[in-house]
Every structure is written in C-alpha cells, then in structure tokens.
Amino acid sequence: MAALAADRTFESHPTGRNQYEILVSDICYAGSLVGLSAAGFLHPWDDVATTVFVGVALEQAAGASASPAGTDTKCPVHDEGMIIKNIPIASAVQASVGLDVHCTTDNVLADCVLDGGATSRAIGRIIRWVSAADCDIQLYSAQEWQARYKQATT
C-alpha cells in the first residue's frame, strides 16, 4: 500500500438526519420509534431479534404500496441519539436516572418500561427524572445501539 502523498477530500454529509427506505405497506408516523427489518427496510419499532433500532421518524411516511402514486418511499430519521422529554415510565423513581429504557412498540409515550425482560433490548437511558410521568430519555444512536446489540441479531 502507498501512503497518501497529497491532500484528499471526502464527500460527507451532516450526521443525525438520514433517509431510509420504508418497508412496503408500513407507515411510520412523525415521532415514532423506528428500526430496520432484516431486509434493511425501515418500519415501526418492534423489539424483536431481527429488528435493528435506528431512531425517531421526523415525518410521516408510507411504504410503496401504502403511499399515493409518485410519492417518495423514504423517511427522514433522527438517528444520532436525540433527547426526548416528558416520557412516562410507570416504575421510574429518582434512582432510575442512568438506567436503561425499553420500548416494545413504536409508541414511546405509552410503552416505555425500565425492564423489558430477558430478550428485550434498550433504546436509551433516563437522564432526568421529575416524576414517573415525566422523564427525559437519551436515545441510543443507531451506532451505539448496534455496538450493544448487533451481535445478537446476526
């Protein structure tokens, strides 16, 4: 291999917001948790071994057969570990700050728990507690999440 002998620039784009192709007939709503299917398509988050957590959908978007003719089948997603505020977690107490948060569906406002069971994979951690109905969560970025769990999905 030859060492670099001149300046080199790379094409890049800002991180945090990426577009993902949506699974046919799925709909992702703005503010919903989303993941990638085993085939690599975006779909609403479900905590199953073949789904890879990505982040939060920024707009409503539908897969090809669910969308009107001629519309885009990609969805913009914040995938860099955003902080979401005022999330209810029924069993959370002040000492829960720093603990993992699990969610079984795409609805972070209804389905977040501290312990999702033996096969559940966390989507983030509590960074601020006000009450069980008011917690701030730092979501794992897509890269952090894969570093934690990817081995289990392959």
VENMO-V130880 format. One record per pair of residues at least 12 apart in sequence whose C-alpha atoms are under 6 Angstrom apart, sorted by the first residue. I is the first residue (numbers start at 1). J is the second residue. D is the distance in whole Angstrom. If there is no record, write none. Layout:
i	j	d
I	J	D
I	J	D
This chain:
i	j	d
16	78	5
16	79	5
16	80	5
17	77	5
17	78	5
18	76	6
18	77	5
19	74	6
19	75	5
19	76	4
20	74	5
20	75	5
21	41	6
21	42	6
21	73	6
21	74	4
22	41	5
22	42	4
22	63	5
22	73	6
22	74	6
23	41	5
23	42	6
23	43	6
23	63	5
24	63	4
24	64	5
24	65	6
25	63	5
25	65	5
25	66	5
26	62	6
26	63	5
27	61	6
27	62	4
28	44	6
28	60	6
28	61	5
29	60	4
30	57	5
30	58	5
30	59	4
30	60	5
31	56	6
31	57	5
32	56	6
32	57	6
32	106	5
32	107	6
33	45	5
33	55	6
33	56	5
33	106	4
34	54	6
34	55	6
34	56	6
35	51	6
35	52	5
35	53	4
35	54	5
36	51	5
36	52	5
37	51	5
38	50	5
44	106	5
45	105	5
45	106	5
46	104	6
46	105	5
47	104	5
49	153	5
50	153	6
54	79	6
54	142	5
55	78	6
55	79	5
56	77	5
56	78	5
57	77	4
58	76	6
58	77	5
61	75	6
79	141	5
79	142	6
80	141	4
81	139	5
81	140	5
81	141	4
82	138	6
82	139	6
83	137	6
83	138	4
84	136	6
84	137	5
85	136	4
86	134	4
86	135	5
86	136	6
87	109	6
87	134	5
87	135	5
88	132	6
88	133	4
88	134	5
89	112	6
89	113	6
89	132	5
90	132	5
92	132	5
94	129	6
97	126	5
97	127	5
98	125	6
98	126	5
98	127	6
99	125	5
99	126	6
100	122	6
100	124	6
100	125	4
101	113	6
101	114	5
101	122	5
101	124	5
101	125	5
102	114	6
102	116	5
102	122	4
102	123	6
123	139	6
123	140	6
124	138	5
124	139	4
124	140	5
125	137	5
125	138	6
